[in-house]
Amino acid sequence: MEFDGVRPVRLLAQSNDDLQIISAMAQDAVTRVGDISHDRKSRQLILAMNRFCWERGRKTAPARARSALQIESVISIKAKGIAMGKKNGILSLLALEFTEDEAPGGVLTITFSDGGALAVAVECLDVALVDISTPWGAKSRPKHG
């Protein structure tokens, strides 16, 4: 499937090397607190977000796509610096990092700007990033110091 001649992003991470690629692709994605859902029964965490399309390169017009970050085998989630009750609160994703404790399990840390983070304890690293919409024009390109 293609969106306007552009293949949608569909990535799977089951190692730290894979996760670094997903982290780079998801950097500067914007989500609302209300777009984060945890299904305890299926042990799945999903973040629906507007992902900046870094893969398009710097010479093309900036764009975003609606994407989903799906994390499997979730044991627990701890929020730090995020008002989880404020469903319209906006979060900007900075990075994903995995720290293995008892192999293959560990903690996946999702860091947001303004110091917020989610610490997601997982049985094993199993993360997918999938575009679910056609990219649309963004007003600007994110800038980093």
MDTraj code that builds the backbone (N, CA, C; nanometers):
import mdtraj as md
import numpy as np

residues = "MET GLU PHE ASP GLY VAL ARG PRO VAL ARG LEU LEU ALA GLN SER ASN ASP ASP LEU GLN ILE ILE SER ALA MET ALA GLN ASP ALA VAL THR ARG VAL GLY ASP ILE SER HIS ASP ARG LYS SER ARG GLN LEU ILE LEU ALA MET ASN ARG PHE CYS TRP GLU ARG GLY ARG LYS THR ALA PRO ALA ARG ALA ARG SER ALA LEU GLN ILE GLU SER VAL ILE SER ILE LYS ALA LYS GLY ILE ALA MET GLY LYS LYS ASN GLY ILE LEU SER LEU LEU ALA LEU GLU PHE THR GLU ASP GLU ALA PRO GLY GLY VAL LEU THR ILE THR PHE SER ASP GLY GLY ALA LEU ALA VAL ALA VAL GLU CYS LEU ASP VAL ALA LEU VAL ASP ILE SER THR PRO TRP GLY ALA LYS SER ARG PRO LYS HIS GLY".split()
xyz = np.array([
    [0.0845, -0.1178, 0.0000],
    [0.0000, 0.0000, 0.0000],
    [0.0889, 0.1238, 0.0000],
    [0.0468, 0.2254, -0.0753],
    [0.1190, 0.3518, -0.0791],
    [0.0210, 0.4652, -0.0557],
    [0.0723, 0.5756, 0.0023],
    [-0.0049, 0.6985, 0.0186],
    [0.0577, 0.8010, -0.0745],
    [-0.0110, 0.8367, -0.1821],
    [0.0402, 0.9371, -0.2757],
    [0.1833, 0.9067, -0.3195],
    [0.2117, 0.7800, -0.3531],
    [0.3431, 0.7423, -0.3993],
    [0.4466, 0.7240, -0.2896],
    [0.4088, 0.7432, -0.1651],
    [0.5012, 0.7281, -0.0517],
    [0.4580, 0.6061, 0.0282],
    [0.5525, 0.5172, 0.0522],
    [0.5200, 0.3981, 0.1311],
    [0.5051, 0.4366, 0.2772],
    [0.3986, 0.3922, 0.3433],
    [0.3821, 0.4230, 0.4858],
    [0.4878, 0.3501, 0.5690],
    [0.5235, 0.4108, 0.6799],
    [0.6204, 0.3502, 0.7711],
    [0.5550, 0.2330, 0.8420],
    [0.6259, 0.1193, 0.8437],
    [0.5834, -0.0011, 0.9156],
    [0.7099, -0.0650, 0.9683],
    [0.7390, -0.0405, 1.0969],
    [0.8636, -0.0872, 1.1565],
    [0.8354, -0.1705, 1.2800],
    [0.9226, -0.2685, 1.3049],
    [0.9127, -0.3540, 1.4221],
    [1.0475, -0.3539, 1.4925],
    [1.0458, -0.3367, 1.6238],
    [1.1691, -0.3400, 1.7034],
    [1.1617, -0.4541, 1.8034],
    [1.2626, -0.5421, 1.7949],
    [1.2767, -0.6491, 1.8923],
    [1.4185, -0.6524, 1.9479],
    [1.4960, -0.5475, 1.9157],
    [1.6313, -0.5310, 1.9691],
    [1.6571, -0.3818, 1.9900],
    [1.7616, -0.3485, 2.0650],
    [1.7951, -0.2081, 2.0870],
    [1.8310, -0.1384, 1.9564],
    [1.8981, -0.2081, 1.8655],
    [1.9314, -0.1478, 1.7358],
    [1.8053, -0.1108, 1.6595],
    [1.7076, -0.2016, 1.6577],
    [1.5797, -0.1736, 1.5918],
    [1.5097, -0.0551, 1.6589],
    [1.5132, -0.0512, 1.7912],
    [1.4437, 0.0533, 1.8662],
    [1.5023, 0.1906, 1.8367],
    [1.6316, 0.1993, 1.8134],
    [1.6940, 0.3283, 1.7806],
    [1.6366, 0.3853, 1.6510],
    [1.6059, 0.2979, 1.5569],
    [1.5460, 0.3434, 1.4308],
    [1.4049, 0.3957, 1.4559],
    [1.3258, 0.3205, 1.5316],
    [1.1901, 0.3663, 1.5633],
    [1.1954, 0.4964, 1.6427],
    [1.2879, 0.5078, 1.7361],
    [1.3014, 0.6297, 1.8150],
    [1.3287, 0.7498, 1.7245],
    [1.4187, 0.7330, 1.6280],
    [1.4510, 0.8419, 1.5352],
    [1.3300, 0.8785, 1.4490],
    [1.2541, 0.7780, 1.4044],
    [1.1372, 0.8026, 1.3196],
    [1.0223, 0.8671, 1.3967],
    [1.0148, 0.8385, 1.5271],
    [0.9052, 0.8916, 1.6090],
    [0.9411, 1.0227, 1.6781],
    [1.0683, 1.0634, 1.6691],
    [1.1090, 1.1869, 1.7353],
    [1.0239, 1.3033, 1.6839],
    [0.9792, 1.3857, 1.7768],
    [0.8958, 1.5034, 1.7495],
    [0.7511, 1.4700, 1.7167],
    [0.7110, 1.3438, 1.7364],
    [0.5694, 1.3101, 1.7216],
    [0.4923, 1.3805, 1.8335],
    [0.3715, 1.4214, 1.8020],
    [0.2875, 1.4916, 1.8981],
    [0.1646, 1.4055, 1.9265],
    [0.1321, 1.3945, 2.0560],
    [0.0156, 1.3162, 2.0961],
    [-0.0575, 1.3889, 2.2087],
    [-0.1788, 1.3491, 2.2324],
    [-0.2548, 1.3966, 2.3480],
    [-0.2531, 1.2850, 2.4516],
    [-0.2590, 1.3224, 2.5768],
    [-0.2644, 1.2228, 2.6843],
    [-0.3813, 1.1269, 2.6600],
    [-0.4918, 1.1785, 2.6111],
    [-0.6091, 1.0962, 2.5834],
    [-0.5907, 0.9980, 2.4682],
    [-0.4817, 1.0148, 2.3905],
    [-0.4532, 0.9241, 2.2798],
    [-0.3567, 0.8125, 2.3199],
    [-0.3334, 0.8006, 2.4492],
    [-0.2517, 0.6920, 2.5025],
    [-0.3476, 0.5927, 2.5669],
    [-0.3442, 0.4688, 2.5203],
    [-0.4363, 0.3700, 2.5772],
    [-0.3615, 0.2432, 2.6166],
    [-0.3981, 0.1921, 2.7335],
    [-0.3380, 0.0696, 2.7863],
    [-0.4490, -0.0321, 2.8059],
    [-0.4391, -0.1431, 2.7368],
    [-0.5346, -0.2524, 2.7521],
    [-0.4681, -0.3590, 2.8382],
    [-0.5081, -0.3651, 2.9639],
    [-0.4461, -0.4597, 3.0574],
    [-0.4683, -0.6049, 3.0167],
    [-0.5854, -0.6326, 2.9605],
    [-0.6171, -0.7704, 2.9239],
    [-0.5245, -0.8212, 2.8125],
    [-0.5032, -0.7392, 2.7086],
    [-0.4156, -0.7807, 2.5990],
    [-0.2700, -0.7428, 2.6256],
    [-0.2467, -0.6705, 2.7357],
    [-0.1125, -0.6255, 2.7772],
    [-0.0450, -0.5438, 2.6678],
    [-0.1236, -0.4504, 2.6149],
    [-0.0783, -0.3692, 2.5034],
    [-0.0935, -0.2208, 2.5363],
    [0.0066, -0.1416, 2.4989],
    [0.0029, 0.0033, 2.5132],
    [0.0110, 0.0630, 2.3739],
    [-0.0817, 0.1537, 2.3434],
    [-0.0826, 0.2178, 2.2124],
    [-0.0825, 0.3691, 2.2304],
    [0.0062, 0.4349, 2.1560],
    [0.0095, 0.5805, 2.1508],
    [-0.0266, 0.6200, 2.0082],
    [-0.1409, 0.6849, 1.9912],
    [-0.1776, 0.7396, 1.8607],
    [-0.1164, 0.8787, 1.8541],
    [-0.0505, 0.9106, 1.7431],
    [0.0227, 1.0370, 1.7387],
    [0.0325, 1.0909, 1.5968],
    [0.0666, 1.2188, 1.5892],
    [0.0966, 1.2823, 1.4620],
    [0.2486, 1.2857, 1.4505],
    [0.3015, 1.1961, 1.3672],
    [0.4459, 1.1769, 1.3538],
    [0.5029, 1.2686, 1.2473],
    [0.6147, 1.3354, 1.2796],
    [0.6832, 1.4142, 1.1781],
    [0.7540, 1.3172, 1.0834],
    [0.7401, 1.3373, 0.9547],
    [0.7933, 1.2439, 0.8543],
    [0.9390, 1.2768, 0.8208],
    [1.0287, 1.2388, 0.9099],
    [1.1711, 1.2632, 0.8901],
    [1.2254, 1.1910, 0.7672],
    [1.1651, 1.0785, 0.7302],
    [1.2152, 0.9989, 0.6179],
    [1.2018, 1.0698, 0.4834],
    [1.1237, 1.1754, 0.4773],
    [1.1045, 1.2489, 0.3523],
    [1.2258, 1.3356, 0.3179],
    [1.3147, 1.3558, 0.4151],
    [1.4346, 1.4352, 0.3901],
    [1.4133, 1.5831, 0.4144],
    [1.5228, 1.6546, 0.4176],
    [1.5180, 1.7983, 0.4466],
    [1.4879, 1.8841, 0.3241],
    [1.4968, 1.8266, 0.2056],
    [1.4761, 1.9051, 0.0841],
    [1.3313, 1.9052, 0.0375],
    [1.2457, 1.8277, 0.1042],
    [1.1037, 1.8247, 0.0681],
    [1.0245, 1.9078, 0.1686],
    [0.9024, 1.9379, 0.1326],
    [0.8151, 2.0130, 0.2228],
    [0.7896, 1.9295, 0.3485],
    [0.7879, 1.9938, 0.4665],
    [0.7635, 1.9190, 0.5898],
    [0.6233, 1.8578, 0.5906],
    [0.6133, 1.7376, 0.6518],
    [0.4841, 1.6681, 0.6565],
    [0.4735, 1.5870, 0.7851],
    [0.3518, 1.5570, 0.8211],
    [0.3207, 1.4692, 0.9346],
    [0.2247, 1.3618, 0.8869],
    [0.2236, 1.2495, 0.9595],
    [0.1301, 1.1407, 0.9300],
    [0.0736, 1.0902, 1.0629],
    [-0.0500, 1.0484, 1.0610],
    [-0.1092, 0.9861, 1.1796],
    [-0.0471, 0.8482, 1.1906],
    [0.0057, 0.8176, 1.3087],
    [0.0771, 0.6921, 1.3305],
    [0.0373, 0.6325, 1.4648],
    [0.0708, 0.5059, 1.4801],
    [0.0475, 0.4375, 1.6071],
    [0.1777, 0.3720, 1.6518],
    [0.2109, 0.3917, 1.7774],
    [0.3220, 0.3223, 1.8406],
    [0.2591, 0.2161, 1.9281],
    [0.2878, 0.0891, 1.9000],
    [0.2247, -0.0229, 1.9694],
    [0.3310, -0.1001, 2.0458],
    [0.3089, -0.1151, 2.1764],
    [0.4029, -0.1852, 2.2638],
    [0.3318, -0.3071, 2.3208],
    [0.3939, -0.4232, 2.3033],
    [0.3343, -0.5501, 2.3472],
    [0.3988, -0.5987, 2.4769],
    [0.3379, -0.6986, 2.5400],
    [0.3889, -0.7660, 2.6603],
    [0.4104, -0.6714, 2.7774],
    [0.3192, -0.5753, 2.7924],
    [0.3312, -0.4744, 2.8980],
    [0.2940, -0.5340, 3.0331],
    [0.3832, -0.5159, 3.1297],
    [0.3595, -0.5615, 3.2673],
    [0.3023, -0.4489, 3.3507],
    [0.3635, -0.3298, 3.3418],
    [0.3164, -0.2140, 3.4174],
    [0.3642, -0.0862, 3.3499],
    [0.2988, 0.0249, 3.3874],
    [0.3347, 0.1562, 3.3334],
    [0.3391, 0.2550, 3.4493],
    [0.4443, 0.3357, 3.4518],
    [0.4562, 0.4436, 3.5506],
    [0.4778, 0.5732, 3.4747],
    [0.3967, 0.6744, 3.5085],
    [0.4096, 0.8061, 3.4465],
    [0.4849, 0.8990, 3.5401],
    [0.5745, 0.9782, 3.4831],
    [0.6493, 1.0780, 3.5597],
    [0.6348, 1.2116, 3.4880],
    [0.5868, 1.3124, 3.5589],
    [0.5763, 1.4454, 3.5014],
    [0.4700, 1.4599, 3.3947],
    [0.3717, 1.3695, 3.3941],
    [0.2619, 1.3754, 3.2981],
    [0.1311, 1.3731, 3.3761],
    [0.0467, 1.4717, 3.3530],
    [-0.0844, 1.4762, 3.4176],
    [-0.1784, 1.3849, 3.3386],
    [-0.1816, 1.2570, 3.3769],
    [-0.2586, 1.1580, 3.3011],
    [-0.4084, 1.1878, 3.3015],
    [-0.4576, 1.2629, 3.3984],
    [-0.5989, 1.2985, 3.4041],
    [-0.6374, 1.4087, 3.3060],
    [-0.5397, 1.4815, 3.2539],
    [-0.5664, 1.5898, 3.1587],
    [-0.5606, 1.5337, 3.0170],
    [-0.6728, 1.4794, 2.9718],
    [-0.6783, 1.4072, 2.8448],
    [-0.6402, 1.4925, 2.7242],
    [-0.6558, 1.6260, 2.7325],
    [-0.6191, 1.7125, 2.6205],
    [-0.4762, 1.7647, 2.6318],
    [-0.4031, 1.7204, 2.7329],
    [-0.2639, 1.7617, 2.7480],
    [-0.1819, 1.7144, 2.6295],
    [-0.0960, 1.8012, 2.5784],
    [-0.0156, 1.7709, 2.4602],
    [0.1239, 1.7259, 2.5025],
    [0.1717, 1.6192, 2.4395],
    [0.3046, 1.5652, 2.4649],
    [0.3813, 1.5573, 2.3339],
    [0.5091, 1.5928, 2.3382],
    [0.5963, 1.5829, 2.2218],
    [0.7037, 1.4793, 2.2515],
    [0.7058, 1.3723, 2.1740],
    [0.7962, 1.2602, 2.1975],
    [0.9405, 1.2967, 2.1597],
    [1.0317, 1.2667, 2.2492],
    [1.1732, 1.2918, 2.2226],
    [1.2482, 1.1642, 2.1875],
    [1.2290, 1.0578, 2.2676],
    [1.3093, 0.9374, 2.2454],
    [1.2462, 0.8158, 2.3111],
    [1.2866, 0.6994, 2.2613],
    [1.2519, 0.5701, 2.3190],
    [1.3830, 0.5018, 2.3566],
    [1.3892, 0.4489, 2.4785],
    [1.5092, 0.3784, 2.5237],
    [1.4676, 0.2525, 2.5981],
    [1.5433, 0.1452, 2.5792],
    [1.5141, 0.0190, 2.6462],
    [1.6322, -0.0195, 2.7340],
    [1.6010, -0.0487, 2.8602],
    [1.7017, -0.0965, 2.9550],
    [1.6617, -0.2376, 2.9961],
    [1.7451, -0.3324, 2.9605],
    [1.7172, -0.4719, 2.9932],
    [1.7522, -0.4961, 3.1390],
    [1.6623, -0.5634, 3.2137],
    [1.6971, -0.6012, 3.3515],
    [1.7068, -0.7526, 3.3618],
    [1.5979, -0.8232, 3.3493],
    [1.6013, -0.9697, 3.3475],
    [1.5682, -1.0142, 3.2059],
    [1.6714, -1.0465, 3.1296],
    [1.6541, -1.0797, 2.9875],
    [1.5443, -1.1835, 2.9680],
    [1.4581, -1.1645, 2.8715],
    [1.4598, -1.0571, 2.7728],
    [1.3797, -0.9345, 2.8165],
    [1.3348, -0.9303, 2.9408],
    [1.2513, -0.8208, 2.9885],
    [1.3302, -0.6988, 3.0294],
    [1.2569, -0.5910, 3.0511],
    [1.3204, -0.4674, 3.0924],
    [1.2212, -0.3538, 3.0967],
    [1.2748, -0.2324, 3.0888],
    [1.1911, -0.1125, 3.0938],
    [1.2130, -0.0305, 2.9674],
    [1.1034, -0.0022, 2.8989],
    [1.1039, 0.0856, 2.7836],
    [1.0655, 0.2238, 2.8345],
    [1.1544, 0.3202, 2.8199],
    [1.1270, 0.4571, 2.8643],
    [1.0926, 0.5418, 2.7440],
    [0.9758, 0.6060, 2.7510],
    [0.9310, 0.6983, 2.6471],
    [0.9456, 0.8376, 2.7059],
    [1.0396, 0.9140, 2.6523],
    [1.0686, 1.0474, 2.7054],
    [1.0014, 1.1534, 2.6197],
    [0.9374, 1.2491, 2.6876],
    [0.8705, 1.3597, 2.6205],
    [0.9393, 1.4907, 2.6580],
    [0.9149, 1.5936, 2.5770],
    [0.9686, 1.7245, 2.6110],
    [0.9051, 1.7707, 2.7424],
    [0.9614, 1.8694, 2.8045],
    [0.9141, 1.9218, 2.9331],
    [0.9336, 1.8228, 3.0464],
    [1.0187, 1.7216, 3.0283],
    [1.0550, 1.6314, 3.1373],
    [0.9609, 1.5170, 3.1663],
    [0.8542, 1.5025, 3.0921],
    [0.7620, 1.3915, 3.1151],
    [0.8169, 1.2615, 3.0594],
    [0.7756, 1.1493, 3.1191],
    [0.8211, 1.0186, 3.0715],
    [0.7231, 0.9105, 3.1136],
    [0.7210, 0.8039, 3.0351],
    [0.6501, 0.6817, 3.0704],
    [0.7540, 0.5717, 3.0833],
    [0.7525, 0.5014, 3.1956],
    [0.8392, 0.3847, 3.2152],
    [0.7499, 0.2625, 3.1993],
    [0.7726, 0.1871, 3.0919],
    [0.6873, 0.0741, 3.0569],
    [0.7666, -0.0549, 3.0803],
    [0.7298, -0.1284, 3.1854],
    [0.7940, -0.2578, 3.2117],
    [0.7336, -0.3590, 3.1154],
    [0.8231, -0.4324, 3.0455],
    [0.7783, -0.5299, 2.9462],
    [0.8492, -0.6636, 2.9665],
    [0.7816, -0.7710, 2.9274],
    [0.8420, -0.9045, 2.9331],
    [0.9541, -0.9181, 2.8320],
    [0.9386, -0.8512, 2.7169],
    [1.0396, -0.8512, 2.6118],
    [1.0157, -0.7285, 2.5248],
    [1.1156, -0.6898, 2.4499],
    [1.1033, -0.5739, 2.3622],
    [1.0268, -0.6140, 2.2364],
    [0.9104, -0.5533, 2.2165],
    [0.8243, -0.5813, 2.1022],
    [0.7453, -0.4537, 2.0738],
    [0.8022, -0.3687, 1.9873],
    [0.7458, -0.2365, 1.9594],
    [0.7259, -0.2217, 1.8096],
    [0.6096, -0.1696, 1.7700],
    [0.5828, -0.1441, 1.6282],
    [0.5461, 0.0026, 1.6100],
    [0.5899, 0.0593, 1.4970],
    [0.5509, 0.1938, 1.4558],
    [0.4872, 0.1803, 1.3186],
    [0.3610, 0.2240, 1.3065],
    [0.2852, 0.2062, 1.1830],
    [0.2134, 0.3354, 1.1472],
    [0.2315, 0.3809, 1.0224],
    [0.1536, 0.4954, 0.9738],
    [0.0136, 0.4468, 0.9399],
    [-0.0858, 0.5275, 0.9791],
    [-0.2244, 0.4898, 0.9526],
    [-0.2985, 0.5949, 0.8701],
    [-0.2249, 0.6953, 0.8181],
    [-0.2869, 0.7957, 0.7323],
    [-0.1890, 0.8418, 0.6259],
    [-0.2428, 0.9129, 0.5307],
    [-0.1633, 0.9807, 0.4295],
    [-0.0922, 1.0989, 0.4953],
    [0.0355, 1.1245, 0.4628],
    [0.1016, 1.2434, 0.5162],
    [0.0323, 1.3713, 0.4685],
    [0.0349, 1.4739, 0.5527],
    [-0.0205, 1.6041, 0.5166],
    [0.0856, 1.7099, 0.5457],
    [0.0722, 1.8238, 0.4843],
    [0.1687, 1.9315, 0.5006],
    [0.1753, 1.9828, 0.6431],
    [0.2961, 1.9988, 0.6930],
    [0.3179, 2.0556, 0.8271],
    [0.3600, 2.2014, 0.8091],
    [0.3276, 2.2850, 0.9076],
    [0.3604, 2.4268, 0.8994],
    [0.5098, 2.4526, 0.9109],
    [0.5780, 2.3665, 0.9873],
    [0.7212, 2.3899, 1.0076],
    [0.7924, 2.2588, 1.0354],
    [0.9230, 2.2653, 1.0310],
    [1.0082, 2.1511, 1.0612],
    [1.0591, 2.1677, 1.2047],
    [1.0503, 2.0635, 1.2895],
    [1.1010, 2.0752, 1.4274],
    [1.2495, 2.1146, 1.4279],
    [1.2860, 2.1961, 1.5263],
    [1.4248, 2.2397, 1.5401],
    [1.4783, 2.1926, 1.6730],
    [1.6042, 2.1513, 1.6737],
    [1.6695, 2.1038, 1.7960],
    [1.7966, 2.1820, 1.8187],
    [1.8238, 2.2126, 1.9480],
    [1.9449, 2.2862, 1.9838],
    [2.0655, 2.1981, 1.9885],
])
top = md.Topology()
chain = top.add_chain()
for i, resn in enumerate(residues, 1):
    res = top.add_residue(resn, chain, resSeq=i)
    for name in ("N", "CA", "C"):
        top.add_atom(name, md.element.get_by_symbol(name[0]), res)
traj = md.Trajectory(xyz[None], top)
